[in-house]
Amino acid sequence: MEASSSSSAAAAPSLPPPHFIPTSSDPGVWADASPLLAAACRDLQDGELVHGENFSLFAAMSALEIMDPKMDSGIERSGYNSIEEAIEDGVAPVPLSLDRTLDVQRSIDVMDHLFSCEATWHKGHTLAQTVFTCIYLMRMERTSSHAVLNSFCRTLRATCNAIISVVSTARTHEEEDLFTMSFGLPLRDEQDDKCLSILNSVEETISRQLRACKAQALSKKKTLEDLESLQDKPDLEEDYCRSLLCRLRFRKHFYHVVMCMRKPHGRGLELARKHVASCLNELSLTLKSQEFLKSQSNIMLQADENCTTASGCQPVGFDVSLNSRLLSPAPPRAVKVLSWSNAIRYFEKLLHDLDVICALSLDPVLENVLHFTVQFQKSVPDLVPRAFLQQTLLVQDGKLYGQNLFSDVISRALPLPDIIGDKEFQMNEFVVQLGQLVVNLLKILCTNTAWQRRKLGKSLQDWSTVSIQLELALQREFGETRNVLHHENMCMRVSKQLLIWTQEHAYWVASRFLTLGFELDLYSPGEYCMVYWYMYVVFTKLIEKMQLRVLASNETSRRKGKKKRDHSKDSSRDMTFSSCLLLQCYVLLSEGLSMMLAVLRNESRSFQLPSIFNTEQERFMQHFDLLQKARVPEHISYYSFKESSSRAGITDLVKYNFFKEIQKITPSLRGSFASEPEKLVELRRIEQVAEHNRIALNIINQVGPGDPSLRVSFEFTHHPHFAVAIVKRS
């Protein structure tokens, strides 16, 4: 609302102010404001509000609107003022029913709804509004007589506590800042350390019962000896045992996954993978149990997208509003709990993501780590797997995998094996700064896409600053010499190669920043020309730095003379050469698309979007301001782009035919990437983009880019970052 109209609307319209305001020492602490509010309601028009003299619209940003369900946490309340009152009213009975069959059914419903609540919490909602809407979790001591429910809830609570610890340590929760807030909830108990032993005992009891059921079915006996049945219907005993076991076992194995992945130095990853496989198996059995559970529910079933239980029944023991008063740091949000089927799909994806992390070879080569992290992000992992990737693997105790100092990681990247582990190199001021930049880079790559792009852009300034400082130090110590000299000492070689490595990674960060813009749909078709032009410049500079590093590596190998050849180093150089060729494909795609768009702009006036809000130069700065401030690359401005694009003509575009050049490079790369299926897929995508754009270019050339009947659009049908031209004639 706006305080727009007049001063008459800003004060009480007709009533005089009260004679006094009672203080805390007065018998009556509260003053009745009802007449004032009633008079204001009668006289205020839409868009007006009552406010004090010091009130401003800025203050309204942090104001609370009473009686608004979106702002007032107390307005949507159940009839209970406390958990104890709800318990007394029978909301969370123990046992869940005096009918033993119904008790088992309701126990499974509670497990399923907690499963859905857990998935909803992982997606960014609060614990208080999801998992801890369960009264049994809030008052765990009440379930001590119900072994199944007690063991399940204790293990769930211990798992939640462990996940909060991982996410808090990784600090990826900045993007979902409500995730780690506990709101004073009972997250830990002394007996939670024994949760697995309690769960194993319950699991063993039900397993024996299941085996007895199978034996009974085979022998066709009518009674079970020495074992008490779970419920009162013998013909349903086996199915109920299976339904309970798969849920309890999933809870056990998932707890093991979390605890194994938290072990330092990646020691628990192999065991974690086994538990992940067990979790996926139990999930499939849980899904199969749905048909039986639905058949036993005596209600009209809801649609699967709304049910939070396999049976379709509403669970007992939950109240969504009892914790609303605990949410003072957060706005009260209406939380829609994920359906049970969606929760199953969420956990399947979560487990697959965790399995990918566990399969990571603890290779200390930084380029491989960066490649893995970028590939992992393509599956759009949620917060929990990204937190595990960062905290348990990439950055643990300030080291890569908790084992390798980042100074050693940097020294391995330089073609100077003699300095690995060198104390003087580790303590070097620039190496320490670069080590911290690498740590920050890995942490940034584990955030969600939007945060990642924003933080990458800001980190470019740091990479640029260190690069400039290194270059100045090199000039100060060794003069202007840039070429590799035969007589240069080790210190000079280390300084030069450290500078090249820093500049290379600055351009890598810039390229990642630019391509993420396509994934976030930040560019309009009218801006593709400038974006691809900037990508062409950055990719070109990145190749230059990679080639300089290869040359330095070759020089180091030549100096060793007749010493024993290091085949691992030869393999690394071959992969670097292949990476340069792949980057060359990106350069050609970017330059070809930029020139094609520039030709269409110049000759047909298409892909020009004049705006009343900003000019093309302002849009250029909006997209590339962070790159410009970091001088990545140097001497590049809007005027450079304007001059380059204004000279583009169809003749030059057809003459150089960048898309055809790509088709000459890709065959040689197939053999290099034979053992890397992800890169083969990328290569195929590049070939498809190049082929479609080559055909589109031929059509544009034949018809003429200035033909008014020509209609050209761009779609990302084959590659997320490189568009394909679609040519039509009206």
Disulfide bonds with the S-S distance in Angstrom:
none
